[in-house]
Amino acid sequence: MQGSSAICIRLPPGLLRELEKIARFSDRPKSYLVRKAIEEYIDEYADYRMAIERLHDRDDEVISSSELRKRLAREN
């Protein structure tokens, strides 16, 4: 991978065994699986941060689920 950097991580034996099983099953290198897991974590963390920011935004309207359904029904 061009422009990439190597890192070293320590995994507990059980987690390493699971990673090795998935690598064999998927026919993918462990490094690929770890990279994909980190990418997914970063995406999820970005969503989490956005949700927390919106939760603390006093100007962001909070509505009930029934109100949301009504609004969505009007749009369709």
C-alpha positions as CSV (number, residue, x, y, z in Angstrom):
1,M,0.0,0.0,0.0
2,Q,1.6,3.2,-1.2
3,G,2.1,5.9,1.5
4,S,1.2,3.6,4.3
5,S,2.9,3.2,7.7
6,A,3.5,0.0,9.7
7,I,2.3,-0.3,13.3
8,C,2.8,-3.0,15.9
9,I,-0.1,-4.2,18.1
10,R,-0.3,-6.8,20.8
11,L,-3.4,-9.0,20.9
12,P,-4.5,-11.4,23.6
13,P,-4.2,-15.0,22.4
14,G,-7.9,-15.5,22.0
15,L,-8.4,-12.4,19.9
16,L,-5.4,-13.4,17.7
17,R,-6.9,-16.9,17.2
18,E,-10.2,-15.4,16.1
19,L,-8.4,-13.0,13.7
20,E,-6.4,-16.0,12.3
21,K,-9.6,-18.0,11.8
22,I,-11.3,-15.1,10.0
23,A,-8.2,-14.6,7.8
24,R,-8.2,-18.2,6.8
25,F,-12.0,-18.3,6.2
26,S,-12.0,-15.1,4.2
27,D,-8.7,-15.8,2.5
28,R,-7.5,-12.3,3.5
29,P,-4.3,-11.2,5.2
30,K,-4.6,-10.4,8.9
31,S,-3.3,-6.9,8.1
32,Y,-6.3,-6.3,5.7
33,L,-8.8,-7.4,8.4
34,V,-7.2,-5.2,11.0
35,R,-7.1,-2.2,8.6
36,K,-10.8,-2.7,7.7
37,A,-11.7,-3.0,11.4
38,I,-9.9,0.3,12.2
39,E,-11.6,2.0,9.2
40,E,-15.0,0.8,10.5
41,Y,-14.3,1.9,14.0
42,I,-13.2,5.4,12.8
43,D,-16.4,5.7,10.7
44,E,-18.6,4.6,13.7
45,Y,-16.7,7.0,16.0
46,A,-17.3,9.9,13.7
47,D,-21.1,9.1,13.8
48,Y,-20.9,8.8,17.6
49,R,-19.2,12.2,17.9
50,M,-21.8,13.8,15.6
51,A,-24.6,12.3,17.7
52,I,-23.0,13.6,21.0
53,E,-22.5,17.1,19.5
54,R,-26.2,17.2,18.4
55,L,-27.3,15.9,21.8
56,H,-25.5,18.9,23.4
57,D,-26.7,21.4,20.8
58,R,-29.5,23.3,22.6
59,D,-30.7,24.7,19.2
60,D,-31.2,21.3,17.7
61,E,-34.9,20.4,17.9
62,V,-35.8,17.2,19.7
63,I,-39.0,15.4,18.6
64,S,-40.8,12.2,19.5
65,S,-40.7,9.1,17.4
66,S,-44.4,9.6,16.6
67,E,-43.8,13.2,15.4
68,L,-40.9,11.9,13.3
69,R,-43.2,9.3,11.7
70,K,-45.8,12.0,10.9
71,R,-43.2,14.3,9.3
72,L,-41.8,11.4,7.2
73,A,-45.3,10.4,6.1
74,R,-45.9,14.0,4.9
75,E,-42.8,14.0,2.8
76,N,-43.8,10.8,1.0
